[in-house]
Each structure stands twice: as structure tokens, then as C-alpha cells.
Amino acid sequence: MEEMFLPTAKPATTVLQVNLPCEPPEGMQPLFDLLNSFVEIAFIAGVAVATLGFLYAGIRFMTPGEDNSRIAKKAARNTTIGATLLLGANIIVSFLVSQLGTAICS
């Protein structure tokens, strides 16, 4: 008779994954989990806001009038800058934590 393997629950994937040279103190793990939760929520909210920003810019661009076109281009530019910073924030934080990680571990 074949053995049946039940699928096991995978741990939640984290947005911020940093390889520290050592393990952080056990007492600080809840703080890192809380900060990781904030990062995940901020990332999801930021993607939603960027989507709404591009939607707003597109609607303003389609409405007639020279002023609406100018406003739409400015909104699209600002949304692009914000989305770029949002997507690059993970890389920036990973770099800072890897550089400052030795101070946390010692």
C-alpha cells in the first residue's frame, strides 16, 4: 500500500529577506516580525495607491483640455517616481540591514 503524503503548510513568505552574519537575539525576534508585517502592508498599500495614481492620470489625460493634459503628465510622473521608490525600498532596506547587521548581532 502506498503512503500518502499530506501537503504541509508553507511558512508565510516575507518581503524583506536579509542574510545576517549571525542570528539576532531571541528577544528582538518579535520586533523584526512586527517590522516585517509593516513592510508587507506598506508594500501592498503602495502598489494599490500607485495603481490608483496611474488610473487618475489616465482619466485626466483622456479628458479634453490642455490643462488636463498637463495635470495628467505631472500626476503620471509623480506616480512613476513614487512607484520606483516603493519597489526600490526593499533593496535599500536590505542593504542597510546587511551593513548594520553586525551591530545588531554583537
Secondary structure, 3 states (H helix, E strand, C coil): CCCCCCCCCCCCCCCCCCCCCCCCCHHHHHHHHHHHHHHHHHHHHHHHHHHHHHHHHHHHHHCCCHHHHHHHHHHHHHHHHHHHHHHHHHHHHHHHHHHHHHHHHC
